[in-house]
Each structure stands twice: as structure tokens, then as C-alpha cells.
Amino acid sequence: MGAEASRPVAIRLDIAASLPALPWIGVGLLVVGAVCLVGGLLFVVVPVRRARG
């Protein structure tokens, strides 16, 4: 409510953006995540196998 007891102020705002490269960014992040996952697994599995052998 306003200071003079008037009706509240209503605001409508629309924002849009166009990101044509977004699918490629997503695919790149998935590939990087998969590579990091495989690297992390190798850092765990290789020392465990060497310790057993």
C-alpha cells in the first residue's frame, strides 16, 4: 500500500534471452563430467588393485 493509503502498485515484467549455444554448452559439461568421473574412478580403483596384488 502506498504512503497515502492508495491501492498497491502492480508491476509486470517479462524478460527473455536467446541462447543458441546452450545445447552445446550442456553437452560439453556432460562430457567433462563423464571424463572427471572416469578419472576419479581410476584414482580409486588402480591403487586398491595394486594394494591387493
C-alpha positions in Angstrom: 0.0 0.0 0.0 1.2 3.5 -0.8 2.0 6.1 1.8 -1.2 7.9 1.1 -3.3 4.8 1.5 -3.8 4.3 -2.2 -4.1 0.9 -4.0 -0.9 -1.1 -4.3 1.3 -0.7 -7.3 1.3 -3.6 -9.7 4.3 -4.3 -11.9 4.5 -6.8 -14.7 8.0 -7.6 -16.1 8.8 -10.0 -18.9 12.5 -10.9 -19.6 13.6 -13.2 -22.5 17.0 -14.3 -23.7 18.1 -16.3 -26.7 21.0 -18.7 -26.1 21.6 -20.7 -29.3 24.8 -22.3 -27.9 23.1 -23.7 -24.8 22.7 -27.3 -26.1 26.4 -27.4 -27.0 27.4 -26.0 -23.6 25.2 -28.7 -21.9 26.8 -31.4 -24.0 30.3 -30.1 -23.2 29.6 -30.0 -19.5 28.2 -33.6 -19.6 31.4 -34.8 -21.4 33.6 -33.0 -18.9 31.6 -34.6 -16.1 32.0 -38.0 -17.6 35.7 -37.6 -18.0 36.1 -36.5 -14.4 34.0 -39.4 -13.2 36.2 -41.9 -15.1 39.4 -40.2 -13.8 38.1 -40.3 -10.2 37.3 -44.0 -10.5 40.8 -44.7 -11.9 42.3 -42.8 -9.0 40.4 -45.1 -6.6 40.5 -48.4 -8.4 44.1 -48.5 -9.5 45.7 -48.1 -6.0 43.2 -50.6 -4.5 44.2 -53.2 -7.1 47.9 -52.5 -6.5 47.5 -52.8 -2.8 45.8 -56.2 -3.1 48.4 -57.6 -5.5 
